[in-house]
Amino acid sequence: MINLPENFDEYEETRREGFLEIKAIKEQDTRIVGMFCTYSPLELIYAADALPVSLCGGPEGVIQAAEVHLPENLCPVIKSSYGNALTESCPYFYFSDLIVGETTCDGKKKMYELLGKLKDVHVMHLPQGQMKKHDFLYWKEEMLDFKRVLEEKFNIEITEDKLREAIRIRNRERRILLDYYELGKLNPSPVSGFDINTTMEAVEFRFDKDEAYEEIIQRTKDLRDKYEKELKGKESKRPRILITGCPTGGLRYKVVKQIEDLGADVVAFENCSGPKEKIDMVDESIDPIDAITRKYLNINCSVMTPNPNRFKALGEMIDEYQIDGVVEVILQACHTFNVESTNVKNYVQNEKQKPYLRIETNYSEHDTGQLNTRFNAFIEIL
């Protein structure tokens, strides 16, 4: 039995309000661009005077509908994303004028062909790596192509001034969110990993961004004050866990909550649910398209080969967050993360001398008990 967190009602209320708010926003003729991934350049969307929204993925209920068109042994992120669009059960899909996808896996890019029959979809094609000169040039062309698509779709000119302003706004947002994530560096941590994960997802349902980010600033300050007054200098016997691998959005209860209920603290996320995209800012001093291209090209993901930035980031987080053990989460049929997990295991165990646990799962509840047993055993050895 998974107990509900203290802020569950607050999160669900924010989510429901987001569904209603997106309808009201659309009725005001606001341009809306749906997106899936941290590779989607928010600065270009901001500069087009459009509202970026993260598209729903995670509910198991829509997967059955998606499997009418998609194979059963496919990643649950892909199936739930397509299922939400197919069943019109996610208002963010429904009200999006344009959806931007990215080729982070073969399953996604073929799913976009089906999604394109339901919505206007633009796909950004990632290079295979990050190290070669032509990787940058290729990705820059994709940025310019997306800029042209936005301009034509919304009959707007994306000027250099608009891009520079969007870069400044987005960098400020990154710093605010990064400060909140880095509360996990405090020992003992004043906030649970579940609350960090939940708060960050709830921010995506807030469309008054100024208000939302001011609340994050205040929450961060309150939690730092709590640490200084109540926790600083106290010793915690709870092991400190870092989660890496696939995004944990649809796995928050069966992975993050279970680990914490069993007596450990999830203090860091080296995955797309964490600070990965927020650590590096966009350079405000150079050509804005070059700066945006470089920033998004440098995001570490298992789709890149080779992928040294991931191991550099992982090592730094293990040290800075004082990690006792690493849990790698692999979603069913996510081949790039699955194959790369061998190198992650070797790095964590041999280079960093830390215990490592790898799990492979999906959005169903059928393996919750099995995961509980494995998490419990892992925490005991810590």
KOLPANU-223643 format. One record per residue: residue number from 1; residue in one letter; z, y, x of N, C-alpha, C in turn. Coordinates in steps of 0.2 Angstrom, whole numbers. Each point is the difference from the previous one (the first is absolute). Layout:
<nodes>
seq type n.c3 n.c2 n.c1 ca.c3 ca.c2 ca.c1 c.c3 c.c2 c.c1
NUM a Z Y X Z Y X Z Y X;
...
</nodes>
This chain:
<nodes>
seq type n.c3 n.c2 n.c1 ca.c3 ca.c2 ca.c1 c.c3 c.c2 c.c1
1 m 0 -6 4 0 6 -4 0 6 4;
2 i -5 5 0 0 6 4 3 5 -4;
3 n 5 3 3 3 6 -4 -4 6 1;
4 l 0 4 -6 -4 7 0 4 5 4;
5 p -4 4 4 4 5 4 2 6 -4;
6 e 5 4 3 3 5 -3 -6 5 -3;
7 n -5 1 4 -5 6 -2 -6 -3 -4;
8 f 1 -6 -3 -6 -4 -3 -2 4 -6;
9 d 5 3 -4 -2 4 -6 -3 6 2;
10 e 2 3 5 -3 6 2 -7 -1 2;
11 y -1 -5 4 -7 -2 2 -5 -1 -6;
12 e 3 -4 -4 -4 -2 -6 -2 6 -4;
13 e 5 5 -1 -1 6 -4 -6 4 4;
14 t 1 0 6 -5 4 4 -7 -3 -1;
15 r 0 -6 0 -7 -4 -1 -3 1 -6;
16 r 5 0 -6 -3 1 -6 -2 7 -1;
17 e 4 5 3 -2 7 -1 -7 1 4;
18 g -1 -3 5 -6 1 4 -6 -3 -4;
19 f 1 -5 -4 -5 -2 -5 -2 5 -5;
20 l 5 3 -3 -1 6 -5 -3 6 4;
21 e 3 2 6 -2 6 3 -8 -1 2;
22 i -2 -5 2 -7 -1 2 -5 1 -5;
23 k 2 -2 -6 -4 2 -6 0 7 -2;
24 a 6 4 1 0 7 -1 -4 4 5;
25 i 0 -3 6 -4 3 6 -7 0 -2;
26 k -2 -6 -2 -7 -1 -1 -3 4 -6;
27 e 4 1 -5 -2 5 -5 -1 7 2;
28 q 3 2 6 -1 6 2 -6 1 5;
29 d -4 -6 0 -6 0 4 1 0 7;
30 t 6 -3 2 1 -1 7 -4 -6 3;
31 r -3 2 6 -4 -6 3 5 -5 3;
32 i -1 -6 -1 4 -6 2 -3 -5 4;
33 v 2 -1 6 -3 -5 5 5 -6 1;
34 g -1 -6 -2 4 -6 1 -1 -3 7;
35 m 5 -2 3 -1 -3 6 5 -6 1;
36 f -2 -4 5 4 -6 1 4 0 7;
37 c -2 3 5 2 -1 7 2 6 4;
38 t 4 -1 5 1 5 5 -5 3 4;
39 y -6 -4 0 -6 3 3 -4 5 -4;
40 s 2 1 -6 -3 5 -5 2 7 2;
41 p -5 4 2 2 7 3 2 5 -5;
42 l 7 0 -1 2 5 -6 -2 7 2;
43 e -1 2 6 -1 7 1 -7 2 -3;
44 l -5 -5 0 -6 2 -3 0 0 -8;
45 i 5 -4 -3 1 0 -7 3 7 -2;
46 y 5 2 4 4 6 -1 -5 6 0;
47 a -4 0 5 -5 5 2 -5 1 -6;
48 a -1 -6 -4 -5 0 -5 4 3 -7;
49 d 6 2 1 4 2 -6 1 -5 -5;
50 a 0 -6 3 1 -6 -4 7 -3 1;
51 l 2 -4 -5 7 -3 0 -1 -8 3;
52 p 3 -2 5 0 -7 2 5 -4 -3;
53 v -2 -6 -3 5 -4 -3 0 -7 3;
54 s 5 -3 2 0 -7 2 0 -4 -6;
55 l -5 -5 1 -2 -4 -6 5 -6 0;
56 c 1 -2 -6 5 -6 -2 -2 -6 3;
57 g 4 -4 3 -1 -6 3 7 -4 1;
58 g 1 -6 -3 6 -3 1 2 -4 -6;
59 p -1 2 -7 2 -4 -5 -4 -6 -1;
60 e 4 -6 0 -3 -6 -1 -4 -1 -6;
61 g 2 3 -6 -3 -1 -6 -7 1 -1;
62 v -3 5 4 -7 1 0 -5 -5 4;
63 i 4 -4 4 -4 -4 5 -4 -5 -4;
64 q 3 -3 -5 -4 -5 -4 -7 3 -2;
65 a 0 6 -3 -6 3 -2 -5 1 6;
66 a 3 2 5 -5 1 6 -3 -6 2;
67 e 4 -6 0 -3 -6 2 -6 -3 -4;
68 v -1 3 -5 -6 -1 -4 -6 1 4;
69 h 0 5 5 -5 2 4 1 -1 7;
70 l 6 -1 2 2 0 7 3 -7 1;
71 p 0 -3 7 2 -6 1 8 0 0;
72 e 3 -6 -2 7 -1 -1 3 1 7;
73 n -3 -3 5 4 1 7 -2 6 4;
74 l 1 6 -4 -2 6 3 7 4 1;
75 c 0 5 4 6 5 1 2 3 -7;
76 p 6 -1 -1 3 3 -7 -1 8 0;
77 v 0 3 5 -2 7 0 -6 2 -3;
78 i -5 -4 2 -7 1 -2 -1 -2 -8;
79 k 3 -6 -1 0 -2 -7 3 4 -5;
80 s 6 3 2 4 4 -5 -3 7 0;
81 s -3 2 5 -4 7 0 -6 -1 -5;
82 y -4 -5 1 -5 -1 -5 2 -1 -7;
83 g 5 -4 -1 3 -2 -6 2 6 -4;
84 n 3 5 4 2 6 -4 -5 4 -2;
85 a -6 1 4 -6 3 -2 -3 -3 -6;
86 l -1 -7 0 -3 -4 -5 3 0 -6;
87 t 7 0 -1 3 0 -6 2 7 -2;
88 e -1 5 4 2 7 -2 7 1 -1;
89 s 4 -4 4 7 0 -1 4 5 5;
90 c -4 3 5 3 5 4 -4 7 -1;
91 p 4 5 -3 -3 6 -2 -3 4 7;
92 y 3 -2 6 -3 3 5 -7 -2 2;
93 f -2 -6 -1 -7 -2 0 -4 3 -6;
94 y 3 0 -6 -4 2 -6 -2 8 1;
95 f 5 4 3 -2 7 0 -3 2 6;
96 s -1 -4 5 -3 2 6 -8 1 -1;
97 d -2 6 3 -7 2 0 -4 -4 5;
98 l 4 -1 6 -4 -4 5 6 -4 4;
99 i -2 -6 2 4 -4 4 -3 -1 7;
100 v 5 1 5 -2 -1 7 3 -6 2;
101 g -4 -5 3 2 -6 3 -2 0 7;
102 e 3 -5 4 -1 -1 7 -1 -7 2;
103 t -4 -1 5 -1 -7 1 5 -3 5;
104 t 6 -1 -2 6 -3 4 0 -7 -1;
105 c -4 -3 -4 -1 -7 0 -6 -2 -4;
106 d -3 -6 1 -6 -2 -3 1 -1 -8;
107 g 6 -2 -2 1 -1 -7 0 7 -4;
108 k 3 5 3 0 6 -3 -7 3 -1;
109 k -4 0 6 -7 3 -1 -4 -4 -4;
110 k 1 -6 -2 -5 -3 -5 3 1 -7;
111 m 7 1 0 3 2 -7 -3 7 -2;
112 y -1 4 5 -2 7 -2 -7 0 -3;
113 e -4 -5 1 -6 -1 -3 1 -1 -7;
114 l 5 -4 -2 1 -2 -7 4 7 -3;
115 l 4 3 4 4 6 -3 -5 5 -1;
116 g -6 0 4 -5 6 -1 -3 -1 -7;
117 k 0 -5 -3 -3 -1 -7 4 3 -5;
118 l 7 1 1 5 3 -4 1 7 1;
119 k 0 2 6 1 7 2 -4 3 6;
120 d -1 6 1 -3 3 5 4 -1 7;
121 v -3 -4 4 4 -2 6 -4 2 7;
122 h 3 3 4 -3 1 7 4 -4 5;
123 v -3 -4 4 3 -4 5 -1 3 7;
124 m 5 1 4 0 2 7 0 -6 4;
125 h -5 -1 4 -1 -5 5 4 1 6;
126 l 5 -4 2 4 1 6 -4 -3 6;
127 p 1 3 6 -3 -4 6 5 -6 1;
128 q -3 -4 4 4 -7 2 6 2 5;
129 g -1 5 3 6 1 5 1 8 1;
130 q 4 2 5 2 7 1 -1 2 7;
131 m -2 -4 4 0 2 7 -7 3 3;
132 k -5 -2 -3 -7 2 2 -2 7 -2;
133 k -4 3 3 -2 7 -2 -4 0 -6;
134 h -4 -6 -1 -4 0 -6 5 -2 -6;
135 d 6 -2 1 4 -1 -6 2 6 -3;
136 f 2 5 4 1 7 -2 -6 3 -4;
137 l -6 0 3 -6 3 -2 -1 -3 -7;
138 y 0 -7 -1 -1 -3 -6 5 2 -5;
139 w 6 0 1 5 2 -5 -1 8 -2;
140 k -2 4 5 -1 7 -2 -6 0 -5;
141 e -5 -4 1 -5 0 -5 2 -2 -7;
142 e 5 -4 0 3 -3 -6 4 6 -3;
143 m 3 4 4 4 6 -3 -5 5 -3;
144 l -5 1 4 -5 5 -2 -4 -2 -7;
145 d -1 -7 0 -3 -2 -6 5 0 -6;
146 f 6 -1 1 5 1 -6 0 7 -2;
147 k 0 4 5 0 8 -1 -6 1 -5;
148 r -6 -2 2 -6 1 -4 1 -3 -7;
149 v 3 -6 -1 1 -3 -6 4 4 -5;
150 l 6 3 3 5 4 -4 -4 6 -2;
151 e -3 4 5 -4 6 -2 -5 -1 -6;
152 e -4 -5 1 -5 -2 -6 4 -2 -6;
153 k 5 -4 0 3 -2 -6 3 5 -4;
154 f 4 5 4 4 5 -3 -4 7 0;
155 n -6 0 3 -4 7 0 5 5 4;
156 i 2 -2 5 4 5 4 -2 0 8;
157 e 2 5 3 -1 0 7 7 -1 4;
158 i 0 -4 4 6 -2 4 -1 4 7;
159 t 3 6 0 -1 5 6 5 -2 5;
160 e -1 3 6 4 -2 6 7 3 -2;
161 d 1 6 -3 6 3 -1 4 -5 -5;
162 k -3 -3 -5 3 -4 -5 3 -6 4;
163 l -4 -3 5 2 -6 3 6 2 5;
164 r 0 6 3 5 1 4 7 1 -4;
165 e -1 3 -6 6 1 -4 2 -7 -3;
166 a -4 -4 -1 2 -7 -3 3 -4 6;
167 i -2 1 6 3 -3 6 7 2 1;
168 r 1 7 -1 7 3 1 5 -3 -6;
169 i -3 0 -6 4 -3 -5 2 -7 1;
170 r -5 -4 1 1 -7 1 5 -2 6;
171 n -1 4 6 5 -1 5 7 2 -2;
172 r 1 5 -4 7 1 -2 2 -5 -4;
173 e -4 -3 -5 3 -6 -4 1 -6 5;
174 r -4 -1 5 2 -6 4 7 1 4;
175 r 1 6 2 6 1 3 6 -1 -4;
176 i 0 2 -6 5 0 -5 1 -8 -2;
177 l -5 -4 -1 1 -7 -1 2 -4 6;
178 l -2 3 6 2 -4 6 7 1 1;
179 d 3 6 -1 7 1 0 4 -4 -4;
180 y -3 -2 -6 4 -4 -5 0 -7 3;
181 y -6 -2 2 -1 -7 3 5 -1 6;
182 e 1 5 4 4 -1 6 7 0 -1;
183 l 2 1 -6 7 -1 -2 2 -7 2;
184 g -4 -5 0 1 -7 2 2 0 7;
185 k -1 5 4 2 -1 8 7 1 0;
186 l 3 3 -5 8 1 1 3 -7 -1;
187 n 6 0 3 3 -7 0 8 1 -1;
188 p 2 -2 -6 -3 -3 -5 -5 4 -4;
189 s -5 -2 -3 -4 3 -4 3 3 -6;
190 p -1 6 -2 3 3 -6 -4 -2 -7;
191 v -6 -3 1 -4 -2 -5 -3 -7 0;
192 s -1 -3 -5 -3 -7 0 -7 0 1;
193 g -3 -5 3 -7 -1 1 -4 0 -7;
194 f 4 -3 -5 -3 0 -7 -1 7 -3;
195 d 5 4 2 0 7 -3 -5 4 4;
196 i -1 -1 6 -5 3 4 -7 -1 -3;
197 n -1 -7 -1 -7 -2 -3 -1 2 -7;
198 t 5 0 -4 0 2 -7 -2 8 0;
199 t 4 4 4 -1 7 0 -7 2 2;
200 m -2 -3 5 -7 2 2 -5 -2 -5;
201 e 1 -5 -3 -5 -2 -6 0 5 -5;
202 a 7 2 -2 1 4 -6 -3 7 2;
203 v -1 2 6 -3 7 2 -7 0 -2;
204 e -3 -6 0 -7 -1 -2 -1 1 -7;
205 f 5 0 -4 -1 1 -8 2 7 -1;
206 r 2 4 5 1 7 -2 -6 5 2;
207 f -2 4 -5 -6 4 1 2 7 1;
208 d 6 2 0 2 7 2 3 -2 7;
209 k -5 1 5 2 -2 7 5 4 3;
210 d 0 7 -2 5 4 3 7 -2 -2;
211 e 1 -1 -6 6 -3 -3 2 -6 3;
212 a -4 -5 0 1 -7 3 2 1 7;
213 y -3 3 4 2 1 7 6 3 2;
214 e 1 5 -4 7 4 0 6 -5 -1;
215 e -1 -4 -5 5 -5 -2 1 -5 6;
216 i -6 -2 3 1 -5 6 4 4 6;
217 i -2 6 1 4 4 5 8 0 -2;
218 q 1 1 -6 7 1 -2 4 -7 0;
219 r -4 -5 -2 3 -7 1 1 -2 7;
220 t -5 2 4 1 -2 7 6 4 3;
221 k 1 6 -2 6 4 3 7 -3 -3;
222 d 0 -2 -6 6 -3 -3 2 -7 3;
223 l -5 -4 2 1 -6 3 2 1 7;
224 r -3 5 4 3 1 7 7 3 -1;
225 d 1 4 -5 7 2 0 5 -5 -2;
226 k -2 -5 -4 4 -6 -1 1 -4 6;
227 y -5 -1 4 1 -3 6 5 3 5;
228 e -1 7 1 5 3 4 7 0 -2;
229 k 1 0 -7 7 1 -3 3 -7 -1;
230 e -4 -5 -1 3 -7 -2 -2 -6 4;
231 l -5 1 4 -3 -6 3 0 0 8;
232 k -1 6 2 -1 1 7 6 -3 4;
233 g -1 -4 5 5 -3 4 3 -7 -3;
234 k -2 -2 -6 2 -6 -3 -5 -6 2;
235 e 3 -5 1 -4 -6 2 -2 -4 -6;
236 s -6 -2 0 -3 -4 -6 -1 -7 3;
237 k 2 -5 -4 -2 -7 3 -6 -3 -4;
238 r -4 5 -4 -6 -2 -3 -6 0 5;
239 p -3 -5 1 -6 0 4 -5 5 -2;
240 r -4 3 5 -5 5 -2 -7 -3 1;
241 i -3 0 -6 -7 -3 0 -6 5 -1;
242 l -5 -2 4 -6 4 0 -5 -5 -4;
243 i -4 3 -5 -5 -4 -3 -7 3 2;
244 t -4 -5 2 -7 1 2 -5 -4 -4;
245 g -6 1 1 -5 -4 -3 -3 4 -6;
246 c -1 -3 -6 -4 3 -6 5 5 -3;
247 p -3 4 -5 4 5 -4 5 -4 -4;
248 t 6 3 -1 5 -4 -4 1 3 -7;
249 g -5 4 -2 1 4 -7 1 -5 -5;
250 g -4 -5 -1 1 -5 -5 5 -6 1;
251 l 3 1 6 5 -5 2 7 3 1;
252 r 1 5 -3 6 4 2 6 -4 -2;
253 y 0 -3 -6 6 -4 -2 1 -7 3;
254 k -6 -4 1 1 -6 3 1 -1 7;
255 v -2 6 4 1 0 7 5 5 2;
256 v -1 7 -1 5 5 2 6 -1 -3;
257 k 1 -1 -6 6 0 -4 4 -6 1;
258 q -4 -6 1 3 -6 2 4 0 6;
259 i -4 3 5 3 0 7 6 4 0;
260 e 0 6 -4 6 4 1 6 -3 -5;
261 d -2 -4 -5 5 -3 -4 4 -6 4;
262 l -4 -2 5 3 -6 4 4 3 6;
263 g 0 6 1 5 3 5 -3 3 6;
264 a -7 2 0 -3 3 5 -2 7 -2;
265 d -2 5 4 -2 6 -1 -8 1 2;
266 v -4 1 -5 -7 1 2 0 8 2;
267 v -1 1 6 0 7 3 -6 3 2;
268 a -6 -4 0 -6 2 3 -6 -4 -3;
269 f -5 4 -1 -6 -4 -3 -6 2 5;
270 e -2 -5 4 -6 1 4 -6 -3 -4;
271 n -2 3 -5 -5 -2 -4 -3 6 -4;
272 c -4 -1 -5 -3 6 -4 5 3 -5;
273 s 6 -4 -1 5 3 -4 5 4 4;
274 g -1 1 6 4 4 5 -3 6 3;
275 p 2 2 5 -2 7 3 -6 -1 4;
276 k -4 -5 0 -5 -1 4 -5 6 0;
277 e -2 2 -6 -5 5 0 3 7 1;
278 k 6 1 0 3 6 1 3 2 7;
279 i 0 -5 4 3 2 7 -5 5 4;
280 d -6 -1 -1 -5 5 4 -2 5 -5;
281 m 0 6 2 -2 6 -4 -8 1 1;
282 v -3 3 -4 -7 2 1 0 7 5;
283 d -4 0 5 0 5 5 -2 6 -4;
284 e 4 6 0 -2 6 -4 -4 5 5;
285 s -1 -2 6 -3 5 5 -8 -2 1;
286 i -2 -5 -2 -7 -2 1 -4 0 -6;
287 d -7 -2 1 -4 0 -6 3 -5 -5;
288 p 0 2 -7 4 -4 -5 -3 -6 -1;
289 i -6 -1 0 -3 -7 -1 1 -4 5;
290 d 0 2 7 1 -4 5 8 -2 0;
291 a 4 5 -2 7 -2 0 2 -5 -5;
292 i -3 1 -6 1 -5 -5 -2 -7 2;
293 t -6 0 3 -3 -6 2 4 -4 5;
294 r 3 4 5 4 -3 5 6 -3 -3;
295 k 3 4 -4 7 -2 -3 -1 -6 -4;
296 y -5 -1 -4 0 -6 -4 -3 -6 3;
297 l -4 1 6 -2 -5 4 5 -3 3;
298 n 6 3 2 5 -2 4 5 -4 -4;
299 i 0 0 -6 4 -4 -4 0 -8 2;
300 n 5 -3 1 0 -7 3 0 -5 -6;
301 c -5 -4 -1 -1 -5 -5 -3 -6 3;
302 s 2 -6 -3 -2 -6 3 -8 -1 -1;
303 v -3 5 -4 -7 -1 0 -4 3 6;
304 m 4 3 4 -3 3 7 1 -6 5;
305 t -5 0 4 0 -5 6 -3 3 6;
306 p 4 0 5 7 -1 1 4 5 -4;
307 n 7 -2 0 4 4 -4 7 2 4;
308 p -1 3 6 6 1 4 5 5 -3;
309 n -3 5 -4 5 5 -3 5 -3 -4;
310 r -1 -6 -4 5 -3 -4 6 -2 4;
311 f -2 -3 6 5 -3 4 4 5 4;
312 k -3 6 1 4 5 3 4 3 -5;
313 a -2 1 -6 4 3 -5 6 -5 -2;
314 l -2 -6 0 5 -5 -2 6 0 5;
315 g -2 0 7 5 0 5 5 6 0;
316 e -4 6 -2 4 6 0 5 0 -6;
317 m -2 -3 -6 4 0 -5 6 -5 1;
318 i -1 -6 3 5 -4 1 6 3 4;
319 d -2 4 5 5 3 4 3 6 -3;
320 e -4 4 -4 3 7 -3 4 -2 -6;
321 y -2 -5 -3 4 -2 -6 6 -5 1;
322 q 0 -2 6 6 -5 3 -1 -6 -4;
323 i -6 -3 0 -2 -6 -5 3 -7 3;
324 d 3 -4 -4 3 -6 2 -5 -6 -2;
325 g -4 1 -5 -5 -5 -1 -6 3 -4;
326 v -6 -4 1 -6 3 -3 -3 -6 -5;
327 v -1 3 -6 -3 -4 -6 -7 2 -1;
328 e -5 -5 1 -7 2 -1 -2 -3 -7;
329 v -3 5 -4 -2 -2 -7 -7 -1 0;
330 i -3 -6 -2 -7 -1 0 -2 -1 -8;
331 l -4 3 -2 -3 -1 -7 -5 -5 0;
332 q 0 -5 -5 -5 -5 -1 -7 2 2;
333 a -3 -3 4 -7 1 2 -2 7 3;
334 c 6 3 3 -1 5 5 -2 -2 7;
335 h -6 -2 1 -1 -3 6 1 4 7;
336 t -1 6 0 1 4 6 7 0 2;
337 f 4 2 -5 8 0 2 2 -7 1;
338 n -3 -5 -3 2 -7 1 -1 -3 7;
339 v -6 2 2 -2 -2 7 4 4 5;
340 e 0 6 -1 4 4 5 7 -1 0;
341 s 3 -4 -5 7 -1 0 2 -4 6;
342 t -4 -4 3 1 -4 6 2 4 6;
343 n -4 6 1 1 5 5 6 3 -1;
344 v 2 2 -7 6 4 -1 6 -5 1;
345 k 0 -6 -2 5 -4 2 2 -1 7;
346 n -6 -1 4 1 0 8 3 6 2;
347 y -2 6 -2 2 6 2 7 1 -1;
348 v 2 -1 -7 7 1 -2 5 -4 4;
349 q -2 -7 0 5 -5 3 0 1 8;
350 n -6 1 3 0 -1 7 1 7 4;
351 e -4 5 -3 1 7 3 6 4 -2;
352 k 2 -1 -6 6 4 -3 6 -4 0;
353 q -1 -7 0 6 -4 0 4 0 -6;
354 k -4 0 -6 3 1 -7 -2 -6 -4;
355 p 4 -2 -5 -2 -6 -4 -5 3 -5;
356 y -4 -5 -2 -6 2 -4 -1 -5 -6;
357 l -1 2 -6 -2 -4 -5 -6 2 -4;
358 r -5 -5 -1 -6 2 -3 0 -4 -7;
359 i -2 4 -5 0 -3 -7 -7 2 -3;
360 e -3 -5 -4 -6 1 -3 1 0 -8;
361 t -2 5 -4 2 0 -7 -5 3 -4;
362 n 1 1 -6 -4 4 -5 5 4 -5;
363 y -3 2 -5 4 4 -5 3 -4 -5;
364 s 0 -7 0 3 -4 -5 7 -1 2;
365 e 4 -3 -5 7 -1 1 2 -7 2;
366 h -6 -4 1 2 -8 1 3 -1 6;
367 d -1 4 5 3 -2 7 6 4 1;
368 t 3 4 -5 6 4 2 6 -4 2;
369 g 1 -6 -2 6 -4 2 -1 -2 7;
370 q -6 -2 2 -2 -3 6 1 6 5;
371 l -2 6 -1 0 6 4 8 1 1;
372 n 4 0 -5 7 1 0 3 -5 5;
373 t -2 -6 0 3 -5 5 -2 2 7;
374 r -6 2 1 -3 2 7 3 6 3;
375 f 1 5 -5 3 6 2 7 -1 2;
376 n 4 -4 -4 7 -1 1 1 -4 7;
377 a -4 -5 2 0 -3 6 -1 5 6;
378 f -5 4 -1 -2 5 5 5 5 1;
379 i 3 2 -5 6 5 1 6 -3 3;
380 e 1 -7 -1 6 -3 3 -1 -1 7;
381 i -6 -1 3 -1 0 7 1 6 3;
382 l -1 6 -4 1 7 3 7 1 1;
</nodes>
